[in-house]
Amino acid sequence: MESYNSQRSVYGKFKVVLIILAGVITGLFAFNVYVSNAVSYLSDDPGTCMNCHIMAPQYATWNHSSHREVANCNDCHVPHNNVLNKYYFKGKDGLRHATVFTMRAEPQVIFIKEEGKEVVYNNCIRCHSEEIIDPRIEAKVDNYMHILDNRYCWDCHREVPHGRVNSLSSVPYARVPVPESNVPAWIKKITK
């Protein structure tokens, strides 16, 4: 009977430690979600892309393009074949972006990954299918359908919609929205 009570006492203490540890982990997770403004990534607001300063040239060039009036970042850079795929791709790509940014490993020049190229290409076709399959153009251009099969849209339309963005210095005077800090004032005071 005595060993049973001592085992119960050990389990009780262990249980308290686990509850405290779970509370700390949950609190840190909730704080990170708040500080990183993670909920904003569920929206289609182009300003959300500005949570990461490295995207300033892309935002600035898009903001001065003809696409600004009709398309946001997600219209081009996220699949639209179904809702699950959209948020899966957005989450996977966002996690990669967050990891690179957190590790301070962002490159000076941003290049789209192969998977992203396919998504953008499919979205170009989704929005511009009438212009792509235009018999008037097909009649004037030799091997038109062959050209479409072997190229991305931006192989010819290089300036759409981001212009020639090569680095952060390519648009040095771009005015972009600066994200507000979510860090509470008391933490800012501690870290100064």
KEMI-224167 format. One record per residue (C-alpha): x, y, z; residue in three letters; residue number from 1. Coordinates in pm, whole numbers, plus 50000, padded with zeros to 5 digits. Example, Ala and Ser with C-alpha at 12.3 -4.5 7.8 and 13.67 -1.06 7.14 Angstrom:
! KEMI-224167
atom xx:51230 | yy:49550 | zz:50780 | rest:Ala | nr:1
atom xx:51367 | yy:49894 | zz:50714 | rest:Ser | nr:2
! end
This chain:
! KEMI-224167
atom xx:50000 | yy:50000 | zz:50000 | rest:Met | nr:1
atom xx:50284 | yy:50233 | zz:50084 | rest:Glu | nr:2
atom xx:50459 | yy:50179 | zz:49746 | rest:Ser | nr:3
atom xx:50130 | yy:50244 | zz:49568 | rest:Tyr | nr:4
atom xx:50097 | yy:50582 | zz:49745 | rest:Asn | nr:5
atom xx:50460 | yy:50673 | zz:49667 | rest:Ser | nr:6
atom xx:50408 | yy:50583 | zz:49299 | rest:Gln | nr:7
atom xx:50093 | yy:50794 | zz:49296 | rest:Arg | nr:8
atom xx:50287 | yy:51085 | zz:49449 | rest:Ser | nr:9
atom xx:50557 | yy:51059 | zz:49180 | rest:Val | nr:10
atom xx:50293 | yy:51050 | zz:48905 | rest:Tyr | nr:11
atom xx:50118 | yy:51350 | zz:49062 | rest:Gly | nr:12
atom xx:50440 | yy:51555 | zz:49059 | rest:Lys | nr:13
atom xx:50518 | yy:51441 | zz:48706 | rest:Phe | nr:14
atom xx:50167 | yy:51537 | zz:48599 | rest:Lys | nr:15
atom xx:50209 | yy:51890 | zz:48740 | rest:Val | nr:16
atom xx:50542 | yy:51931 | zz:48556 | rest:Val | nr:17
atom xx:50382 | yy:51811 | zz:48231 | rest:Leu | nr:18
atom xx:50090 | yy:52051 | zz:48269 | rest:Ile | nr:19
atom xx:50326 | yy:52343 | zz:48333 | rest:Ile | nr:20
atom xx:50546 | yy:52242 | zz:48039 | rest:Leu | nr:21
atom xx:50242 | yy:52209 | zz:47811 | rest:Ala | nr:22
atom xx:50124 | yy:52554 | zz:47923 | rest:Gly | nr:23
atom xx:50464 | yy:52710 | zz:47850 | rest:Val | nr:24
atom xx:50482 | yy:52548 | zz:47505 | rest:Ile | nr:25
atom xx:50124 | yy:52653 | zz:47424 | rest:Thr | nr:26
atom xx:50195 | yy:53007 | zz:47542 | rest:Gly | nr:27
atom xx:50513 | yy:53033 | zz:47334 | rest:Leu | nr:28
atom xx:50330 | yy:52899 | zz:47028 | rest:Phe | nr:29
atom xx:50044 | yy:53149 | zz:47073 | rest:Ala | nr:30
atom xx:50293 | yy:53433 | zz:47123 | rest:Phe | nr:31
atom xx:50482 | yy:53337 | zz:46804 | rest:Asn | nr:32
atom xx:50155 | yy:53324 | zz:46607 | rest:Val | nr:33
atom xx:50070 | yy:53672 | zz:46738 | rest:Tyr | nr:34
atom xx:50413 | yy:53828 | zz:46684 | rest:Val | nr:35
atom xx:50455 | yy:53683 | zz:46333 | rest:Ser | nr:36
atom xx:50106 | yy:53804 | zz:46237 | rest:Asn | nr:37
atom xx:50043 | yy:53450 | zz:46110 | rest:Ala | nr:38
atom xx:49668 | yy:53496 | zz:46073 | rest:Val | nr:39
atom xx:49725 | yy:53766 | zz:45809 | rest:Ser | nr:40
atom xx:49868 | yy:53502 | zz:45574 | rest:Tyr | nr:41
atom xx:49522 | yy:53349 | zz:45536 | rest:Leu | nr:42
atom xx:49407 | yy:53664 | zz:45355 | rest:Ser | nr:43
atom xx:49463 | yy:53781 | zz:44998 | rest:Asp | nr:44
atom xx:49592 | yy:54125 | zz:45101 | rest:Asp | nr:45
atom xx:49911 | yy:54209 | zz:44906 | rest:Pro | nr:46
atom xx:50034 | yy:54406 | zz:45206 | rest:Gly | nr:47
atom xx:50075 | yy:54073 | zz:45385 | rest:Thr | nr:48
atom xx:50367 | yy:53995 | zz:45156 | rest:Cys | nr:49
atom xx:50532 | yy:54302 | zz:45303 | rest:Met | nr:50
atom xx:50559 | yy:54131 | zz:45643 | rest:Asn | nr:51
atom xx:50888 | yy:54015 | zz:45493 | rest:Cys | nr:52
atom xx:51099 | yy:54316 | zz:45391 | rest:His | nr:53
atom xx:51275 | yy:54121 | zz:45116 | rest:Ile | nr:54
atom xx:50955 | yy:54137 | zz:44909 | rest:Met | nr:55
atom xx:50965 | yy:54518 | zz:44878 | rest:Ala | nr:56
atom xx:51080 | yy:54523 | zz:44511 | rest:Pro | nr:57
atom xx:50814 | yy:54270 | zz:44410 | rest:Gln | nr:58
atom xx:50541 | yy:54464 | zz:44591 | rest:Tyr | nr:59
atom xx:50654 | yy:54799 | zz:44449 | rest:Ala | nr:60
atom xx:50673 | yy:54675 | zz:44090 | rest:Thr | nr:61
atom xx:50338 | yy:54495 | zz:44116 | rest:Trp | nr:62
atom xx:50185 | yy:54811 | zz:44268 | rest:Asn | nr:63
atom xx:50286 | yy:55008 | zz:43957 | rest:His | nr:64
atom xx:50173 | yy:54746 | zz:43708 | rest:Ser | nr:65
atom xx:49850 | yy:54694 | zz:43517 | rest:Ser | nr:66
atom xx:49787 | yy:54380 | zz:43722 | rest:His | nr:67
atom xx:49739 | yy:54586 | zz:44040 | rest:Arg | nr:68
atom xx:49382 | yy:54669 | zz:43938 | rest:Glu | nr:69
atom xx:49276 | yy:54310 | zz:43868 | rest:Val | nr:70
atom xx:49505 | yy:54070 | zz:44057 | rest:Ala | nr:71
atom xx:49675 | yy:54034 | zz:44392 | rest:Asn | nr:72
atom xx:49973 | yy:53816 | zz:44482 | rest:Cys | nr:73
atom xx:49763 | yy:53506 | zz:44546 | rest:Asn | nr:74
atom xx:49580 | yy:53537 | zz:44215 | rest:Asp | nr:75
atom xx:49909 | yy:53458 | zz:44039 | rest:Cys | nr:76
atom xx:50122 | yy:53271 | zz:44292 | rest:His | nr:77
atom xx:49873 | yy:53024 | zz:44444 | rest:Val | nr:78
atom xx:49690 | yy:52738 | zz:44266 | rest:Pro | nr:79
atom xx:49318 | yy:52785 | zz:44213 | rest:His | nr:80
atom xx:49212 | yy:52433 | zz:44119 | rest:Asn | nr:81
atom xx:49058 | yy:52373 | zz:44466 | rest:Asn | nr:82
atom xx:49054 | yy:52528 | zz:44813 | rest:Val | nr:83
atom xx:49252 | yy:52249 | zz:44980 | rest:Leu | nr:84
atom xx:49534 | yy:52271 | zz:44727 | rest:Asn | nr:85
atom xx:49535 | yy:52650 | zz:44754 | rest:Lys | nr:86
atom xx:49589 | yy:52649 | zz:45131 | rest:Tyr | nr:87
atom xx:49823 | yy:52349 | zz:45121 | rest:Tyr | nr:88
atom xx:50047 | yy:52527 | zz:44868 | rest:Phe | nr:89
atom xx:50019 | yy:52856 | zz:45055 | rest:Lys | nr:90
atom xx:50112 | yy:52689 | zz:45384 | rest:Gly | nr:91
atom xx:50400 | yy:52490 | zz:45237 | rest:Lys | nr:92
atom xx:50542 | yy:52789 | zz:45053 | rest:Asp | nr:93
atom xx:50487 | yy:53016 | zz:45352 | rest:Gly | nr:94
atom xx:50664 | yy:52774 | zz:45585 | rest:Leu | nr:95
atom xx:50962 | yy:52768 | zz:45350 | rest:Arg | nr:96
atom xx:50962 | yy:53149 | zz:45333 | rest:His | nr:97
atom xx:50934 | yy:53181 | zz:45710 | rest:Ala | nr:98
atom xx:51219 | yy:52935 | zz:45766 | rest:Thr | nr:99
atom xx:51448 | yy:53115 | zz:45522 | rest:Val | nr:100
atom xx:51362 | yy:53453 | zz:45673 | rest:Phe | nr:101
atom xx:51400 | yy:53331 | zz:46033 | rest:Thr | nr:102
atom xx:51739 | yy:53179 | zz:45956 | rest:Met | nr:103
atom xx:51840 | yy:53505 | zz:45785 | rest:Arg | nr:104
atom xx:51918 | yy:53307 | zz:45469 | rest:Ala | nr:105
atom xx:51719 | yy:53514 | zz:45222 | rest:Glu | nr:106
atom xx:51904 | yy:53569 | zz:44896 | rest:Pro | nr:107
atom xx:51975 | yy:53912 | zz:44755 | rest:Gln | nr:108
atom xx:51797 | yy:53811 | zz:44433 | rest:Val | nr:109
atom xx:51475 | yy:53613 | zz:44458 | rest:Ile | nr:110
atom xx:51402 | yy:53348 | zz:44196 | rest:Phe | nr:111
atom xx:51078 | yy:53155 | zz:44175 | rest:Ile | nr:112
atom xx:51102 | yy:52779 | zz:44235 | rest:Lys | nr:113
atom xx:50996 | yy:52528 | zz:43965 | rest:Glu | nr:114
atom xx:50673 | yy:52442 | zz:44144 | rest:Glu | nr:115
atom xx:50590 | yy:52811 | zz:44169 | rest:Gly | nr:116
atom xx:50662 | yy:52861 | zz:43799 | rest:Lys | nr:117
atom xx:50402 | yy:52598 | zz:43712 | rest:Glu | nr:118
atom xx:50145 | yy:52764 | zz:43937 | rest:Val | nr:119
atom xx:50207 | yy:53110 | zz:43787 | rest:Val | nr:120
atom xx:50199 | yy:52968 | zz:43434 | rest:Tyr | nr:121
atom xx:49866 | yy:52793 | zz:43497 | rest:Asn | nr:122
atom xx:49724 | yy:53114 | zz:43643 | rest:Asn | nr:123
atom xx:49837 | yy:53315 | zz:43339 | rest:Cys | nr:124
atom xx:49646 | yy:53070 | zz:43121 | rest:Ile | nr:125
atom xx:49347 | yy:53075 | zz:43358 | rest:Arg | nr:126
atom xx:49310 | yy:53452 | zz:43323 | rest:Cys | nr:127
atom xx:49433 | yy:53505 | zz:42968 | rest:His | nr:128
atom xx:49304 | yy:53197 | zz:42784 | rest:Ser | nr:129
atom xx:49111 | yy:53409 | zz:42532 | rest:Glu | nr:130
atom xx:49425 | yy:53601 | zz:42434 | rest:Glu | nr:131
atom xx:49637 | yy:53287 | zz:42416 | rest:Ile | nr:132
atom xx:49407 | yy:53095 | zz:42182 | rest:Ile | nr:133
atom xx:49332 | yy:53378 | zz:41941 | rest:Asp | nr:134
atom xx:49297 | yy:53268 | zz:41578 | rest:Pro | nr:135
atom xx:49405 | yy:53616 | zz:41458 | rest:Arg | nr:136
atom xx:49743 | yy:53577 | zz:41632 | rest:Ile | nr:137
atom xx:49776 | yy:53214 | zz:41530 | rest:Glu | nr:138
atom xx:49731 | yy:53310 | zz:41164 | rest:Ala | nr:139
atom xx:50012 | yy:53569 | zz:41183 | rest:Lys | nr:140
atom xx:50273 | yy:53376 | zz:41383 | rest:Val | nr:141
atom xx:50446 | yy:53070 | zz:41241 | rest:Asp | nr:142
atom xx:50442 | yy:52764 | zz:41471 | rest:Asn | nr:143
atom xx:50229 | yy:52955 | zz:41723 | rest:Tyr | nr:144
atom xx:50098 | yy:52649 | zz:41909 | rest:Met | nr:145
atom xx:50451 | yy:52502 | zz:41920 | rest:His | nr:146
atom xx:50579 | yy:52827 | zz:42074 | rest:Ile | nr:147
atom xx:50311 | yy:52809 | zz:42344 | rest:Leu | nr:148
atom xx:50403 | yy:52452 | zz:42437 | rest:Asp | nr:149
atom xx:50772 | yy:52515 | zz:42490 | rest:Asn | nr:150
atom xx:50778 | yy:52844 | zz:42680 | rest:Arg | nr:151
atom xx:50652 | yy:53020 | zz:42985 | rest:Tyr | nr:152
atom xx:50451 | yy:53336 | zz:42929 | rest:Cys | nr:153
atom xx:50726 | yy:53551 | zz:43085 | rest:Trp | nr:154
atom xx:50984 | yy:53425 | zz:42838 | rest:Asp | nr:155
atom xx:50836 | yy:53688 | zz:42604 | rest:Cys | nr:156
atom xx:50645 | yy:53910 | zz:42849 | rest:His | nr:157
atom xx:50944 | yy:53973 | zz:43078 | rest:Arg | nr:158
atom xx:50819 | yy:54294 | zz:43232 | rest:Glu | nr:159
atom xx:50479 | yy:54161 | zz:43346 | rest:Val | nr:160
atom xx:50391 | yy:54237 | zz:43625 | rest:Pro | nr:161
atom xx:50714 | yy:54288 | zz:43821 | rest:His | nr:162
atom xx:50932 | yy:54463 | zz:43566 | rest:Gly | nr:163
atom xx:51300 | yy:54381 | zz:43583 | rest:Arg | nr:164
atom xx:51346 | yy:54311 | zz:43951 | rest:Val | nr:165
atom xx:51700 | yy:54189 | zz:44006 | rest:Asn | nr:166
atom xx:51770 | yy:54289 | zz:44363 | rest:Ser | nr:167
atom xx:51672 | yy:54515 | zz:44648 | rest:Leu | nr:168
atom xx:51863 | yy:54794 | zz:44476 | rest:Ser | nr:169
atom xx:51661 | yy:54769 | zz:44153 | rest:Ser | nr:170
atom xx:51384 | yy:54984 | zz:44301 | rest:Val | nr:171
atom xx:51571 | yy:55193 | zz:44562 | rest:Pro | nr:172
atom xx:51304 | yy:55463 | zz:44597 | rest:Tyr | nr:173
atom xx:51003 | yy:55234 | zz:44607 | rest:Ala | nr:174
atom xx:50744 | yy:55327 | zz:44861 | rest:Arg | nr:175
atom xx:50602 | yy:55019 | zz:45024 | rest:Val | nr:176
atom xx:50387 | yy:54971 | zz:45332 | rest:Pro | nr:177
atom xx:50592 | yy:54902 | zz:45642 | rest:Val | nr:178
atom xx:50434 | yy:54635 | zz:45861 | rest:Pro | nr:179
atom xx:50352 | yy:54737 | zz:46214 | rest:Glu | nr:180
atom xx:50533 | yy:54556 | zz:46491 | rest:Ser | nr:181
atom xx:50325 | yy:54315 | zz:46694 | rest:Asn | nr:182
atom xx:50580 | yy:54306 | zz:46974 | rest:Val | nr:183
atom xx:50424 | yy:54441 | zz:47295 | rest:Pro | nr:184
atom xx:50574 | yy:54762 | zz:47438 | rest:Ala | nr:185
atom xx:50691 | yy:54587 | zz:47757 | rest:Trp | nr:186
atom xx:50905 | yy:54347 | zz:47555 | rest:Ile | nr:187
atom xx:51050 | yy:54633 | zz:47350 | rest:Lys | nr:188
atom xx:51151 | yy:54805 | zz:47676 | rest:Lys | nr:189
atom xx:51321 | yy:54487 | zz:47802 | rest:Ile | nr:190
atom xx:51516 | yy:54431 | zz:47483 | rest:Thr | nr:191
atom xx:51646 | yy:54789 | zz:47448 | rest:Lys | nr:192
! end
